[in-house]
């Protein structure tokens, strides 16, 4: 279980996140929705330990990790796929996967873990010897998701996984996310602007605006209430 208690994040005098709380249970997917600048990325970066916590507490399976550095949170089973397609572009697809597998505790032998990735994304097997920097945006996102999940983390943070991708690729990415969440039992947190899509694959949704949660509830109810459409309209 992942729990946030009155989490605050600041960059100098700028308050990015202003006292948010949530509980995300194992085997569920939680959507954090909001426009650019709402604080979504800052919140995920603070959960993973990449950004400093200004106030409040963060718990992983009832363990307070608020003062634990990012690398130790990773060893506790937390993985974070950040916005911006951050990977080792000079390394091949398979070298990226092998490197990701080697960091921290491994639940599955490396050959089996890599073959599982290739089974889910056959294009990556075709491109296994190609440097990641030469892949398309969609293929790079597949590598990033694969690197984040190759060690079967207990907590998976995904920041804007659909950003800048063609609709058909977005569908593939979200099919992978849904399948992974279902089979792994992990606690999955997705930060997204595409509210309709995120709510369709999540169990619970939170709307973040100017660093505060202004709405929350079961995803299917938020969809039925037209929250996704109203959010999309507000971005325009």
RAUR-V26924 format. One record per residue. N is the residue number from 1. RES is the residue in three letters. PHI is phi in whole degrees, 0 to 359 (* if undefined). PSI is psi in whole degrees, -180 to 180 (* if undefined). Layout:
N;RES;PHI;PSI, N;RES;PHI;PSI
This chain:
1;UNK;*;140, 2;UNK;249;129, 3;UNK;228;133, 4;UNK;247;135, 5;UNK;235;106, 6;UNK;51;47, 7;UNK;289;134, 8;UNK;231;140, 9;UNK;226;131, 10;UNK;227;149, 11;UNK;239;96, 12;UNK;66;-125, 13;UNK;273;-5, 14;UNK;271;123, 15;UNK;270;111, 16;UNK;274;-38, 17;UNK;227;131, 18;UNK;237;74, 19;UNK;74;63, 20;UNK;254;148, 21;UNK;227;141, 22;UNK;200;161, 23;UNK;231;125, 24;UNK;239;122, 25;UNK;268;157, 26;UNK;302;143, 27;UNK;79;8, 28;UNK;241;159, 29;UNK;242;129, 30;UNK;246;131, 31;UNK;258;128, 32;UNK;254;112, 33;UNK;251;148, 34;UNK;164;162, 35;UNK;283;173, 36;UNK;304;135, 37;UNK;87;1, 38;UNK;287;-23, 39;UNK;114;8, 40;UNK;299;-53, 41;UNK;296;-40, 42;UNK;299;-40, 43;UNK;295;-47, 44;UNK;294;-40, 45;UNK;296;-33, 46;UNK;285;-38, 47;UNK;300;-42, 48;UNK;279;-11, 49;UNK;94;3, 50;UNK;287;-36, 51;UNK;251;145, 52;UNK;288;147, 53;UNK;272;124, 54;UNK;276;-37, 55;UNK;197;162, 56;UNK;89;-168, 57;UNK;219;153, 58;UNK;233;129, 59;UNK;237;135, 60;UNK;244;116, 61;UNK;50;47, 62;UNK;70;7, 63;UNK;261;125, 64;UNK;287;114, 65;UNK;250;15, 66;UNK;305;-33, 67;UNK;250;11, 68;UNK;269;133, 69;UNK;293;164, 70;UNK;303;-41, 71;UNK;294;-31, 72;UNK;283;-32, 73;UNK;295;-36, 74;UNK;297;-39, 75;UNK;289;-19, 76;UNK;276;2, 77;UNK;102;21, 78;UNK;256;131, 79;UNK;235;143, 80;UNK;226;114, 81;UNK;265;102, 82;UNK;280;160, 83;UNK;295;146, 84;UNK;107;8, 85;UNK;52;60, 86;UNK;272;108, 87;UNK;213;176, 88;UNK;273;97, 89;UNK;293;-26, 90;UNK;278;-13, 91;UNK;268;156, 92;UNK;287;170, 93;UNK;304;-49, 94;UNK;292;-35, 95;UNK;295;-38, 96;UNK;298;-44, 97;UNK;294;-43, 98;UNK;296;-40, 99;UNK;294;-44, 100;UNK;297;-41, 101;UNK;296;-36, 102;UNK;285;-12, 103;UNK;270;111, 104;UNK;93;-163, 105;UNK;283;132, 106;UNK;253;130, 107;UNK;265;-22, 108;UNK;231;138, 109;UNK;306;147, 110;UNK;304;-49, 111;UNK;302;-43, 112;UNK;293;-39, 113;UNK;295;-41, 114;UNK;290;-41, 115;UNK;297;-35, 116;UNK;296;-41, 117;UNK;297;-45, 118;UNK;295;-32, 119;UNK;293;-34, 120;UNK;278;-34, 121;UNK;233;81, 122;UNK;304;-30, 123;UNK;297;-29, 124;UNK;289;-31, 125;UNK;293;-40, 126;UNK;297;-33, 127;UNK;258;15, 128;UNK;303;-31, 129;UNK;262;6, 130;UNK;268;140, 131;UNK;297;136, 132;UNK;300;-29, 133;UNK;293;-17, 134;UNK;264;1, 135;UNK;280;161, 136;UNK;290;167, 137;UNK;301;-42, 138;UNK;295;-41, 139;UNK;293;-38, 140;UNK;298;-40, 141;UNK;295;-36, 142;UNK;298;-41, 143;UNK;296;-43, 144;UNK;298;-47, 145;UNK;298;-39, 146;UNK;294;-41, 147;UNK;295;-36, 148;UNK;288;-28, 149;UNK;252;-4, 150;UNK;295;-25, 151;UNK;261;14, 152;UNK;51;64, 153;UNK;294;155, 154;UNK;278;-24, 155;UNK;228;124, 156;UNK;235;119, 157;UNK;253;125, 158;UNK;237;119, 159;UNK;255;110, 160;UNK;50;57, 161;UNK;296;-17, 162;UNK;262;-2, 163;UNK;300;123, 164;UNK;74;15, 165;UNK;255;153, 166;UNK;292;151, 167;UNK;307;-41, 168;UNK;294;-34, 169;UNK;287;-39, 170;UNK;302;-42, 171;UNK;300;-45, 172;UNK;298;-43, 173;UNK;298;-45, 174;UNK;285;-28, 175;UNK;296;-40, 176;UNK;296;-46, 177;UNK;299;-46, 178;UNK;298;-45, 179;UNK;297;-43, 180;UNK;296;-46, 181;UNK;299;-39, 182;UNK;291;-43, 183;UNK;274;-25, 184;UNK;269;-27, 185;UNK;75;15, 186;UNK;285;160, 187;UNK;270;114, 188;UNK;248;130, 189;UNK;240;124, 190;UNK;243;124, 191;UNK;262;125, 192;UNK;212;149, 193;UNK;270;-29, 194;UNK;282;82, 195;UNK;299;-43, 196;UNK;300;-46, 197;UNK;293;-47, 198;UNK;297;-39, 199;UNK;290;-30, 200;UNK;290;-26, 201;UNK;255;-3, 202;UNK;253;166, 203;UNK;266;-34, 204;UNK;218;146, 205;UNK;233;147, 206;UNK;231;132, 207;UNK;260;121, 208;UNK;255;128, 209;UNK;221;122, 210;UNK;51;42, 211;UNK;83;5, 212;UNK;232;145, 213;UNK;283;121, 214;UNK;253;-10, 215;UNK;199;143, 216;UNK;207;159, 217;UNK;164;-180, 218;UNK;297;138, 219;UNK;301;-43, 220;UNK;296;-32, 221;UNK;287;-39, 222;UNK;297;-39, 223;UNK;296;-47, 224;UNK;297;-31, 225;UNK;278;-1, 226;UNK;79;19, 227;UNK;298;-41, 228;UNK;300;-45, 229;UNK;294;-40, 230;UNK;291;-35, 231;UNK;293;-45, 232;UNK;301;-40, 233;UNK;294;-35, 234;UNK;288;-21, 235;UNK;284;-21, 236;UNK;277;*
